[in-house]
Amino acid sequence: MTHSATYPTLAFIGAGNMARAIIGGLLKNGYPANRIWTSEPSLDRMSDLQAQGLQTTSDNTIAVQQADIIVLAVKPQLLKEVLLPLQNSARTGDKLFISVAAGITSESINGWLGGHQAIVRCMPNTPALVSMGASGLCANDKVTDEQKNQADSVLAAVGITAWVEDESLLHAITAVSGSGPAYYFLFMEAMIAAGIKQGLPREIATQLTLQTARGAAEMAATSDVDPAELRRRVTSPKGTTEQAIVSFQANHLESIVDTAMNACANRSEELAKLLGE
């Protein structure tokens, strides 16, 4: 796309970290700032966005009326309160709503908007803040192919996208990538602590742990074999790595991960029921 008129107008309801990450990615990729609206109760919080050329308002209705695509980036517990007053603005049914509010189903969102809305639910994750996000998406039956491509382009501005047909699978995506960064942070914490316990200065233990995590992720992402094979290739028989792996497996690491991710997915389902009422 080379002309601003070919870009749909976007409106972000909520201008928190995730919204700002997506906006930053879009601007970096050449999206015209004047085709993006942001709406927040306090305009003072958006002075930096105004300085970048974005349209800003404290009135959600105005933002929705101006937009072709509305990104719902408010906290899940506030979404119903935010959407109910927008029914009249959305009643034409020709707008696309992209929700990044965790747990709230497209059925609930559609009901709060008065029905017949094109809705894409998205589960992004926090590495979107550094343009390394992983987002799972699901479209309801009102979303056109063009709108699906538009939603994909919006989220691809901050990382990779993966689409599922069954909305219930977003609970599994929450367990894998939505909450996943915290698992890796916890593992990094444990490695740093173990390195310090073995005598390394904290700075060195931290530096080596973070670079090792970065390097391992890059190897896995760019390799033509799966992580299991990469692990086997660096695990020499009777070597040092093998001893660590044997210890992990003896302490049932795989079972621990499975149990934790099931707990995460189950909680996602619980919140969907609770917040969708």
URRAPE-V771268 format. One record per pair of residues at least 4 apart in sequence whose ideal C-beta (glycine too) atoms are under 6 Angstrom apart, sorted by the first residue. I is the first residue (numbers start at 1). GAP is how many residues later the second one is. D is the distance in Angstrom with one decimal. If there is no record, write none. Layout:
BEGIN
i=I gap=GAP d=D
i=I gap=GAP d=D
END
This chain:
BEGIN
i=1 gap=5 d=4.5
i=4 gap=28 d=4.2
i=7 gap=25 d=5.7
i=7 gap=28 d=4.7
i=8 gap=60 d=3.8
i=8 gap=61 d=5.3
i=9 gap=26 d=5.2
i=9 gap=57 d=5.9
i=9 gap=58 d=4.8
i=9 gap=59 d=5.1
i=10 gap=26 d=4.9
i=10 gap=59 d=5.1
i=11 gap=26 d=4.1
i=11 gap=52 d=4.0
i=11 gap=56 d=3.5
i=11 gap=59 d=4.8
i=12 gap=7 d=4.5
i=12 gap=26 d=4.7
i=12 gap=59 d=4.8
i=12 gap=61 d=5.5
i=13 gap=26 d=5.3
i=13 gap=47 d=5.4
i=13 gap=59 d=5.4
i=14 gap=5 d=5.4
i=14 gap=59 d=3.9
i=14 gap=60 d=4.0
i=15 gap=4 d=5.1
i=15 gap=23 d=4.7
i=15 gap=25 d=4.5
i=15 gap=31 d=5.5
i=18 gap=55 d=5.5
i=18 gap=82 d=5.7
i=19 gap=54 d=3.9
i=21 gap=107 d=4.6
i=21 gap=108 d=4.7
i=21 gap=137 d=5.4
i=22 gap=136 d=5.6
i=25 gap=106 d=5.7
i=25 gap=132 d=3.2
i=25 gap=133 d=4.1
i=26 gap=5 d=3.8
i=26 gap=131 d=4.7
i=27 gap=4 d=5.9
i=29 gap=128 d=5.4
i=33 gap=19 d=5.4
i=33 gap=20 d=3.4
i=33 gap=21 d=5.2
i=34 gap=19 d=5.7
i=36 gap=18 d=5.0
i=37 gap=18 d=4.4
i=37 gap=26 d=4.5
i=37 gap=29 d=5.5
i=37 gap=30 d=6.0
i=38 gap=8 d=5.6
i=38 gap=11 d=5.4
i=38 gap=16 d=5.7
i=38 gap=18 d=5.3
i=39 gap=18 d=5.2
i=39 gap=21 d=4.9
i=39 gap=24 d=4.0
i=40 gap=5 d=5.4
i=40 gap=6 d=5.5
i=41 gap=17 d=5.7
i=43 gap=15 d=5.5
i=46 gap=4 d=5.9
i=46 gap=10 d=4.5
i=49 gap=5 d=4.4
i=49 gap=7 d=6.0
i=50 gap=6 d=5.2
i=57 gap=5 d=4.8
i=57 gap=6 d=5.5
i=61 gap=28 d=5.1
i=64 gap=6 d=5.6
i=64 gap=22 d=5.4
i=64 gap=25 d=4.3
i=65 gap=24 d=5.2
i=69 gap=27 d=4.7
i=70 gap=27 d=5.1
i=71 gap=27 d=4.8
i=72 gap=27 d=4.3
i=72 gap=29 d=5.8
i=73 gap=27 d=5.3
i=74 gap=4 d=4.8
i=74 gap=5 d=5.8
i=74 gap=8 d=5.3
i=76 gap=25 d=4.5
i=76 gap=26 d=5.5
i=76 gap=27 d=5.3
i=76 gap=28 d=5.3
i=76 gap=199 d=5.0
i=78 gap=4 d=5.7
i=79 gap=4 d=6.0
i=79 gap=22 d=4.9
i=79 gap=25 d=5.4
i=80 gap=32 d=5.4
i=83 gap=29 d=4.0
i=83 gap=30 d=5.6
i=84 gap=28 d=5.5
i=86 gap=4 d=5.4
i=87 gap=26 d=5.9
i=87 gap=27 d=4.0
i=90 gap=23 d=4.8
i=91 gap=23 d=5.7
i=93 gap=23 d=4.6
i=96 gap=22 d=4.8
i=96 gap=51 d=4.5
i=97 gap=20 d=5.8
i=97 gap=22 d=4.9
i=98 gap=22 d=4.8
i=98 gap=24 d=5.9
i=98 gap=53 d=5.3
i=99 gap=10 d=5.7
i=99 gap=22 d=5.2
i=100 gap=22 d=5.0
i=100 gap=24 d=5.6
i=103 gap=165 d=5.8
i=103 gap=168 d=4.0
i=103 gap=169 d=4.5
i=103 gap=172 d=5.6
i=104 gap=4 d=5.4
i=104 gap=171 d=5.7
i=104 gap=172 d=5.8
i=105 gap=167 d=5.7
i=105 gap=171 d=5.4
i=106 gap=4 d=5.9
i=106 gap=13 d=4.3
i=106 gap=15 d=5.3
i=106 gap=34 d=4.5
i=108 gap=168 d=3.8
i=109 gap=10 d=5.4
i=110 gap=5 d=5.9
i=110 gap=7 d=5.1
i=110 gap=9 d=5.9
i=113 gap=4 d=4.8
i=118 gap=24 d=4.1
i=118 gap=25 d=4.5
i=118 gap=29 d=5.5
i=119 gap=21 d=4.8
i=120 gap=17 d=5.7
i=120 gap=19 d=4.9
i=120 gap=23 d=5.9
i=120 gap=31 d=4.3
i=121 gap=17 d=5.1
i=122 gap=13 d=5.4
i=122 gap=15 d=4.9
i=122 gap=33 d=5.9
i=123 gap=13 d=4.6
i=123 gap=47 d=5.2
i=123 gap=50 d=4.9
i=123 gap=51 d=5.5
i=123 gap=55 d=4.6
i=124 gap=4 d=5.0
i=124 gap=9 d=5.4
i=124 gap=11 d=4.3
i=125 gap=8 d=5.7
i=125 gap=9 d=5.6
i=125 gap=52 d=5.1
i=125 gap=53 d=5.4
i=125 gap=56 d=5.7
i=126 gap=55 d=5.4
i=127 gap=5 d=4.1
i=127 gap=6 d=5.0
i=127 gap=54 d=6.0
i=128 gap=5 d=3.0
i=128 gap=30 d=3.9
i=128 gap=31 d=5.7
i=131 gap=27 d=5.3
i=132 gap=27 d=5.5
i=133 gap=25 d=4.4
i=133 gap=26 d=3.1
i=134 gap=25 d=5.6
i=134 gap=26 d=5.4
i=134 gap=43 d=4.2
i=135 gap=20 d=4.4
i=135 gap=26 d=5.1
i=136 gap=26 d=5.3
i=136 gap=34 d=5.8
i=136 gap=37 d=3.4
i=137 gap=24 d=5.9
i=137 gap=26 d=5.1
i=138 gap=26 d=5.2
i=138 gap=29 d=4.7
i=138 gap=32 d=5.8
i=139 gap=4 d=3.8
i=139 gap=9 d=5.4
i=143 gap=4 d=4.8
i=143 gap=5 d=5.4
i=152 gap=4 d=5.7
i=152 gap=9 d=5.3
i=155 gap=6 d=5.0
i=156 gap=5 d=5.3
i=164 gap=5 d=4.3
i=171 gap=94 d=4.4
i=171 gap=97 d=4.3
i=171 gap=98 d=5.4
i=172 gap=93 d=5.7
i=173 gap=4 d=5.9
i=174 gap=4 d=3.8
i=174 gap=5 d=6.0
i=174 gap=94 d=4.4
i=175 gap=86 d=4.1
i=175 gap=89 d=4.1
i=175 gap=90 d=4.2
i=176 gap=4 d=5.6
i=179 gap=85 d=5.1
i=188 gap=21 d=5.3
i=188 gap=25 d=6.0
i=191 gap=18 d=4.6
i=192 gap=13 d=4.8
i=192 gap=14 d=5.3
i=192 gap=17 d=5.1
i=195 gap=5 d=4.4
i=195 gap=10 d=3.3
i=196 gap=4 d=5.9
i=196 gap=6 d=5.6
i=196 gap=9 d=5.2
i=200 gap=4 d=5.0
i=200 gap=5 d=4.2
i=202 gap=4 d=6.0
i=219 gap=4 d=5.7
i=220 gap=7 d=5.1
i=225 gap=4 d=4.0
i=231 gap=4 d=6.0
i=234 gap=7 d=5.9
i=235 gap=6 d=4.8
i=235 gap=7 d=5.1
i=235 gap=10 d=5.7
i=248 gap=5 d=4.2
i=252 gap=4 d=5.9
i=271 gap=4 d=5.6
i=272 gap=4 d=5.6
END
